[in-house]
Amino acid sequence: MRLVQIAQHADDLDRAAAFYSALLGSEPTAVFDPPGLLFFDLDGVRLLLDRNAPSSLVYLEVDDVRRALEMLPDVEVVSQPHVIFHHDDSRLGPAGHDEWHAFVKDSEGNTVGLIAFQPS
């Protein structure tokens, strides 16, 4: 079994497309409007922005959470970059790395977690 798709609520598809294009560094892969669906490819997993979807908490891996926040200067930061824990082994991430998190509000009011793995 593998994860195929994650859905996130979006009232305004154009606004959501601009936000996620800036965050992900890529353009949408498909738009179907109507009925109000916008897709991005996340390494084979579809991120769906949907007018009818509920809000969910999505975590996206970035190279550096501080740099990701700099790329989105007008974003509302819910939680500044901070280390969540250190990976002593590779069960949840690369061994010998700290896991950094930051949380932001996307253009549609959803909270999005940003994760980076940095060597200790």
N, C-alpha and C positions, 0 to 999 in steps of 0.2 A: 504494500500500500504506500502511496506517496501523496503528498499535498499537491493539489492541482490549482486551487484558487482560494483567494482571500477576498472578502467583500468589505467595503467601507462605504459609509453613507456620504453622498455628495448632493447638495442642492443645485449647485451651479457647475456644470461639467466644464465649461471654459475656464472658470477660475480654478477648479481642481486640476485641470490639465496643466495650467501654468505653474501651480504650486509643485505638483509631483514631477513635472519635467525639470524644474530647477533643482529639486532635491535629488532626483535619481540620475540626472544628467542624460536623460533620453526622452524621446518623444513617445506619445501613446502608440500602441500597436493597433488599436481599433477603437472606433466610436460607432455606436448604434443609437441614434436619437431621431425619432422615438425608438425604443422606449426609455432611453436615458441611461445608457451604459457606456463606460469609458474604461479601456483596458491598458495596462502596462505589463511588460514582461519582466519578471524578477528571476532571471536565470531558470526559466522553465516553469515557474509558478506565476499564474495570472493574478495581478492585483486589479480588482474590479472596483471602480467607483460607480455607485448605483444610487439613483434617487430614492429607491424603495428599500435599500438595505439599512439595517440598524447600524449604529456606531459600534466599532470594536476597537480594541487596543492592538495596533500592529507595531511590531518591532522590525526595524530595517537596519541591516549592517552597513556601516559607512567606514571609510578608512580612518577618519579622525572626527570625533564628535564636535570638537571646537571649530574645526575647519568647516564642517557641515553647517553649523550655526552661522558662520560668517558668510556663507553662500546665500543664506536666507535672512537678510538684515531686518526685515519687517516682521519676522515670525514672532509669535508670542511664546516665550520660553516658560514652560511649566516647572521644569527642574533643570538647573544648570549641570554641566558635565561633572560627573563624579564617578569614582571607582566603586563598583558594586561588590566585587570579590576578586581574589587572585586564583588563577587556575594552576593548582599543583600538579594535576595530571590532565589528560586530554578527554575526559568524559564529557564535558560541556563546552569545551573550547580548547584552543592551543595551550599546551602546558607551558608554564613559565611566563604567562601573559596576565595582565590585569584586564578585567572587563569593565569598560567605561560605558555609562549610560547618560543620556540627556533626554528630556521629554519636551515636545513642542505641540502647539495646536496647529493643525493644518488649516487650509483656507476655508474648510467647511465646519470647523469647530471640533473636530475629532482630535484626540490625543494620539500622538505618534511617538514611539520610543526609538531612539537612535542608539545603536550599539557599535562599539569599536573594541578590538582586541589589540592591546599595546604591550610590547615586551616590558617586563618589570625592570 
